[in-house]
């Protein structure tokens, strides 16, 4: 187990990786990646039981993670690399021709840690439910985790999956929603209001929990509660409050940095706010 | 033209149901998912034999495809079942990203394909599904011709590792291929050797082409008839070998001309051995309500349409 200060050090490095990766190719999605960094760091370093750095596609006997909002691939790639799935230096190939680190996560190039392509939104919950059903058939008591964007919940397939999971008692699944209130065209409130997500998911038959996505101790205790609520006939969803662009002051709390890369000056400004803790790639 | 013994009159979807049950008996990793059409897809026998391996998803096809992709990650071999329309057009993006691009071992099994579902009309009569599926990299596309071949195909795809689209139909049609045949994915079946013209047919048009072959034989035309059950990958060698002999070709299918078997054959021929060619299929039109036989006649995919296409291509033959 990592201490909170160790997790914070990793998170600082991951955030540096994110802005450097996106800056290097002048494309990619820094806002959501920075906002979910603390969650990813907790998940991979203190939560999931995996066989890292060894990767097997079938994931039998391992906790699994599916990223449904695939555009925040930079944070996932950085955390996977720091977990040992592939060399950290490979982060420098992000979005470049012949890379395994595609703009959106993919399996075709065989990047360890990725089990399905994502990017077209709304599909990850269904995939995770399928993987959870397979675990039940295999008598594999490990857990399936997912992450979704809040804007992504506008996709209808999410609610097909939500209905299925409750009806079929998919209780080896812990879904998380990145509630940053932002999407490409503006705030979720302005674009297409989500209403009360708690009321919606509860009405669909899920156990709903709230979590501060930037407080490592809150993340740990909520995930502990989510695990405790598992195995009791209901799927669990965690509504994680985050700030888009977290850790870089001028990127925080705005949808502007959803899919925009920093220029040289902005990169320098961002890096000055993020201590290099594990060494840049 | 050789005679084919008709051993029964059955729907191809029942061949799928029988094949699925047997695949489930052979391999405990075979699982089935259905979107509220268990009876129509003939999946009842599998459901009854293996209730713990059968997943009712309700009327939620997108979730069904995504779940199937996820189940492969635990080593399962999922067969999804719904009508061809809801198996393809409704869930194209789910298949594209979660199944084809992700190279997942999902078998998308689609009944009621084409015009011959009949009276339900054009909303359900998909004639574009082969085109959509064959355009996807990694996807295998299979359209068997009778009960026995559909059963054999179902067993074969359970043993193949990769995404497959298996298309079959609703109406009862003659059973004329052997029972317990070996099904080789991507391997054309030579039904009749001939010298004047090649007919390449798939699905329900295979029997129509046999009927056409007998009519043409009476007119003194020797037909070489090839059953293409696998539209992708296409058995180009078999087609090229045949046209090198006959010098003319007709394709026949229950699908739009755009995107169908004929188009795949044409692509092969223009690049390798340009040959006078005619195509029997639906020409840029939706269907409508009617009996299967009425619809096949009205939309130009009946026995006589195959005969006429052969007569036409014979005129163009040098």
Interface residues (C-beta under 8 A of the other chain):
Chain A: X57 X58 X59 X60 X64 X66 X106 X107 X108 X115 X116 X117 X118 X119 X120 X122 X123 X124 X125 X126 X127 X128 X129 X130 X131 X132 X133 X134 X135 X137 X138 X140 X156 X157 X160 X161 X163 X164 X167 X168
Chain B: X31 X52 X53 X55 X57 X58 X60 X62 X63 X64 X65 X66 X67 X68 X69 X70 X71 X72 X73 X74 X75 X76 X78 X93 X94 X96 X97 X98 X101 X102 X103 X104
